[in-house]
Amino acid sequence: MADIMLYTLSTCGHCKRTKALLKECDVEYKSTDVDLLEGEEREETIAEVKKCNPRLSFPTLVIGDTVIVGFKENEIREALGK
């Protein structure tokens, strides 16, 4: 399985739904609540997100080379092969 990284905001409903879907699909992933970061770590993470999602919207889900912006259940399941 490809590496999975999820960039979220702690207060975002779509972000929470994406986390729940990934849990339901029983896949391992890394997640960062960007709004809870501070200083240099926050700046570096925002720069990472902008590389794959220049609009800097959330959730931004990276599955290998695939980037899914927003809660798009069918696209997420397809990218995961579920």
Protein Blocks (a to p, Z undefined) as FASTA:
>chain_A
ZZddddddfklmklmmmmmmmmmnopacddddfklpghjllmmmmmmmmmmmmnopacdd
dehjaccedjdfklmmmmnoZZ
